[in-house]
Structure formats: structure tokens, C-alpha cells
Amino acid sequence: MVAINTATPRKKLIVPVIAEGSPSPWGRIDFVQRHKLGNKFLPLYWVTTPSHGGYMIHETLYRSMNLAPDVPAMLFTQPFEISGNTYFCFEEDCDWCLLYLELSAKGFQAMLHTENDLRAPDEVYKMALETVGRHHPKY
């Protein structure tokens, strides 16, 4: 397993839990699923609204995992702030693939899989490659 960057001193990451009714770049959240690594919950969420949704990952977690620093600039959705905390938002149609492929490259793709998934991880990986080719060919 790849370790999360510990080269810089760590401050305890205190972020509000995103819940149903919280704001998102796509409107008020009506469903939220918080993801975890092992048994530890992370500030990484799958959210939906009545019309849209996607992944929201706290910028500190994103950066601590050494994910590509140029990916947030590729997103169709601007970074979103909740209570002074910035989230990178990976829209469900076009941008989800960027987060999935970044996590896969670091060995963390299991963070995005849950017991409710209808597709096998290798099928999702193939879908991510197809989606990134359509929407982010420069990736």
C-alpha cells in the first residue's frame, strides 16, 4: 500500500462532515456517502442532488496523497468552499474519471469502491479510461 505523505508536519485535519442538506456546487445534497481507507473515514464524499452530483474531496487530503497537482485545474467544477474548507469537486459525468485514475495510480482506487457497487473494479477502470479519453484527452 502506498503511504500518505508524511514529509510535512501534520495538523489534525478538522473538517465539517458533509451531510444531506449541505450545499454543493450542484445544489443542496440529498444523498451523501462518505468514503474510507480501511476503517478510517476520510473527507471524501460521493454526493447527489436532485439534478446532479459527483465526488468531493478535501483539498488537504488530495494534496497529502500526492495526487497530480494539475488535475484540479482540469475540472469542469471550480473548487467549492464549505465552512472555510476547500473541496475539489469531480462532476459525475465528465470528471469522476480523473479522481478514479489518480487514486488508481497511487494504489488507492479501493477508496472509491463500496459494498453497493454494481460493477467490478476492472470494469470501472475501463469506463474511467473511456471517459477520460472523451472529456479530458490531454490527461
Summary of the structure (lengths in Angstrom):
residues: 139
radius of gyration: 14.4
end to end distance: 24.3
largest distance: 41.0
contacts: 376
relative contact order: 0.16
helix: 28%
strand: 23%
